Amino acid sequence: MALSDRQSHIRNFSIIAHIDHGKSTLADRLLEATQTVSKRDMEEQILDNMDLEKERGITIKARAVRLQYHAPDGEDYVLNLIDTPGHVDFNYEVSRSLEACEGALLVVDATQGIEAQTLANAYLAVDSGLEILPVINKIDLPSADIDGTRREIEDVIGIPAMDCPAVSAKVGLNIPDVLAAVVRDIPAPEGDENAPLKALIFDSYYDSYLGVVVYIRVVDGVVRAGDRIRLMSNGREFDVVDVGVMDAFGLSKCGELRAGEVGYITASIKSVGDTRVGDTVTLADNTTAEPLPGFKAVQPMVYAGIYPADGSRYGDLRDALEKLQLNDAALSFEPETSIALGFGYRCGFLGLLHMEIIEERLEREFNLDLITTAPSVIYEITKRDGEMVRIDNPTNYPDPAEIETAAEPIVRASIITPTDYVGGLMDLCQDRRGEFLDMKYLDTNRVELHYRLPLNEIIYDFFDALKSRSRGYASLDYELEGYSDSKLVKLDFLLNGEQVDALSFIVHEEKAYGRARKIAERLKDNIPRQLFEVPIQAAIGSKIIARETVKAMRKDVLAKCYGGDITRKKKLLEKQKEGKKKMRQLGSVQVSPEAFMAVLKLEDDD
Amino acid sequence: MQKLGLYLHIPFCVRKCHYCDFYSAPSGKGARAAYVRALCRHLAVAAGEVQDFSVDTVYFGGGTPTLLTGAELHELLDAVRTHYAMEPDAEITVECNPVTAAEGLMKELRTAGFNRLSIGLQSVHDSELQLLGRPHDYAAFLETYKAARRAGFANVSVDLMFGIPGQTVQSFSHTVDTLLALSPEHISAYGLRIEEGTPFYRMQPTLTLPDEDAEAEMAELVAQRLTAAGYEHYEISNYARPGKRSRHNMRYWLGADYLGFGPGAHSYLHGTRFETAPDRGAYLAAVEQGAFTTLRQNASVIAGKEKMDEYVMLRMRLFEGLDLQDFTSRFGITFREEYGDVTPLIKGGFLTCTNGRLAFTEGGMRVSNAILSEWLDFGK
C-alpha cells in the first residue's frame, strides 16, 4: 500500500545508548539543529526534566518530542524523537518505546566503544524490527577512536557502520549528518488511517490539572478529541478530552492524531495504573480486532521495607508513596509493621536503581528521613503440604521444617570489561554463586562474559563490587531467566537476646556464615554503647552462628561547670535527650537509624 | 541572715587556650584599669539588692584574674568588703595561671585578703601543655605553687585535665603522681570536652584524642589515686582534703544564691537565673550609663518541674547524692513517683541508696549523663 504524502514525511525514532555515552546531549543538539528550541532557551538536557535525571545523567522516564525538520532538499519532515530510559531496571519500558518507532539511533562513545547496555539495547531494537542507525559520539575527545569504533559496531552487532555519522554532541559537530541520515535511512511509518484505531501506550504520567497524560503512537486509524476510547488490557473506557503533540516546551493541542503519528491524549483518567505501558488504545464503537502484541504488566523484582525514621511521619510517607505511584505504575507498596521499626510499607521495585530513585525522591521531594530494610527478591517456597508461597519479606519465611523446596530467581547477566579485569570479575561472579556460561572477545582488549547469577546476589552490592574491581570500566546488564531450587536459610539477628525482625534476611546457606559475621561486626560498630553490655547474635533458627558484643558505656558525663553556668548543662542534657528520641528502642537496647542503614551497606572488602 | 556568693569575672587572657570557650580576650593596661573601675561601680550598685544577705564566698574567675595587678585585685576585693556584709571566715578564691616571678604577686594576694588559690596546671608534661595552647610550662607552675606556699596560702587547688590529644593513661598517671607529691588541699580533674567555637573544634579532624576506654581509665585512675591518698571525691570532677571542699562551687550544686559580675558571668538569686552578656564593650557602656538592668539577660524563674529536675541534676553531681526525704518535702512527690523505679540501676551498680540518700557510685557517676538524660526533661 502506498504511503500517504503525510506519512512519508514522518520519522519516528528513539536514541539508545549505554549510560554516559551522550544520548541526552545528542537529543539536545537535535532540538537545537531543527530550531525546535532556540539556543537561547536551551538548557542542558532538556528532555531529562527531573533534577535527579540531570544529576545522575540518566533517563528515568520515557519522553517524546516532535521536531520540525526542514531538509536541505526543501522538504519538511516531522521527526518524533522518543527518549527511552537507559537502564536494565526499565527494560520493558524501553522495549515498548522502541515498538513506537521505526528506527533507532545507536549512540556509541568513540572513546569507550560498545558496552553492555549498548548491546542489550541494540538487541532489543533488533527484536522490535527497527532500523538501527549507529552514531559515533564524542569524536572531539583526544582518545576518540572513530575507525576502531566503526569496526567494533560492524563486528559485534553486525550492522554497517562505515558511513555512519561521527559527531560530537557536546560541541555540536556534524549534527546535520544525523538528521539527514534519519530521513534517509529510517523508514516512514506504515499503517492504515482508515482502519479502526490501534494505538500503543508507551508512557503516561499524572498531571494534577489534566489527569493522566497518555503518550501514544497511532498504528492504525485516527483518534480525535471527543472519541470514546477503550483500553484493551482492562476494558476501561474514557472520553478523550484533548489530543496533541509534545513540543520542547510541553503539550500542544492538535485535534487529532493519525496513523504513524506520535502524540498524547487526555481523557480525565485518574490513575496511571489504568494506562499501563504496552497497552493498546482503540475506539469503543469501532474496535480493532487484535491488540498490539507484547503487553505485560511489569512486576516488581526487588522488595524492601521503607519506614519513616521518625515514626510519627507514617502518614506523610503514605501520602508521598501515593503521589509517586500516580506517575509510576511499577511502584507497588502495602503496609507492613515491624516490631523494630514500627509502621511502614513493603515496597516493590523493578530493580535496585528504581529502588534508589524512589528512596531519593521520597527524601528529596517529600522531605522524609527513611529507614530501608535490606532488599529482598521474591522466593518461591513449596511447603510440605504442597502449598506454594511467594515470599517478599523475610519475616514471613516459613519454618524450615515446613519447607519442601525453596527456589530463588536467576538472571542471565552480561558483563563487558577490558580484558585486564576478567580474572577479578570471574572471581566475583564465582563468589556470588555465578554459573559461567561463555566468554567472547569483542576485540583484542575487551571481553563479554555471560553468567547465570542468583538475583539476590546482584541486588546486594554486586554492582559496586563490579565497578571497584574494574576501576569503573566494566558494565552490566541482566534479564530474569526463571527460578531455580536453592539451599536458602533465614538469617536472624538478636540484640540482648531479642530478635530484631527488621534485620532478618534470606541468604544462601553457604553465604550465611560470612554475612552473619560481617553484619554482627557492623552492628557492633554502629550501636552506641549503652549502660549495659549488649550481646549481638546471628542465628539460623535456634543455632547461633556469630556473636559480637557492644561493650558497656564507660564515660558519659559533663565535667566542668564554668562559673555556675547551670543553663548550659541543662541544654546539653536536653540535646542528649533529643538524640535519644531518634533512637529505636528494641527491648532494652537503643539503636540509631544509622545503625540499620550501615548494616545494609556492606562493602566488597575482601 | 541568708548567705550569698559573689563571682567576679576577669575576662582577660594572654591568649586563648585551644579548648577554652569561656569569655575572655587579650587586653591593654588601660583597658584593664577601665574594667576594674566598671566592676567596682557595678559592685556598689548591685549591693542594694542583696542587703539582707551576708557574703560567705567570693570567687575571682576568668579568664586570668592574675593579669590584673596585685593592686587592682586588692582594690576589687576592697570594693566587695566596702559594699557587702562579709562573714568573718568567708572563702575568698582567686584563679591564677602559673607565672614566672610569682613571689611578689603571691604576697600581694595574701595581703589583699585572698585565702584560697586555684591554679590551672592541667598537665605536668610541657608537650601536653603546648598542645592545649597553655601559656606556661611545668617549671612555671612549680615556681608559682611554691611561691604561694611561702606567701602563706594554706588552701590551694590545682586543676588537671584528662583526655588531652596525645595523652596516654601512662602520661596522665605521671601527672597525677607528680601533683600528689605536692599535696595540694584540693584537686579538680576535668575531662576535656571539645566545645564549638574553640580552636580544638576546628582542629578536631586532625586531633588524636584518647578513645572512650582510655579516657574512662584515666577517670578511674585519678579517682583511685586521690581517694587512696586521703582526698574525698565529693563531686564529679572535684577532690578535697577533709574540710577543704570549694565552698563557692558547692553553692552551685546545692542551689544556693550567687551573684556574678562582669561579661559572661552567671547568677542565681531569689529563684531566678540570669547572665550578663558576654561582651566587654557592652558591659562597660552599660555600667557607664548606669543601665544596670540591661546587663541581665536570659532571666528565667526556676520553678515547678524545672526546679525539681535541676535539683536532681545538681545534687546528683555530688557523691553524697540527694536526700530522698528532702526531695519529698520540697516537691510533694516521691523520687520514685516522679522518676520511676531505680532498682535496676542499683542492681546494675550505678546507684546506691543508703540512709535515705540516693547517690551515684564511682562507675555510675562516669556515665551519669546517660541516666540523667533519661530522667530529666529540660525541653520547653
Interface residues (C-beta under 8 A of the other chain):
Chain A: R529 Q530 L531 F532 K551 M553 R554 K555 D556 V557 L558 A559 K560 C561 Y562 G563 G564 D565 I566 T567 K569 K570 K571 L572 L573 E574 Q576 K577 E578 K580
Chain B: Y7 H9 F22 Y59 G61 Y190 G191 R193 E212 D213 E215 A216 A219 I236 S237 N249 R251 Y252 Y258 G260 G264 A265 H266 S267 Y268 R273 E275 N298 S300 D309 E310 M313 L314 R317 L345 G348 F350 M365 R366 V367 S368 N369 A370 I371 L372 S373 E374 L376 D377 F378 G379
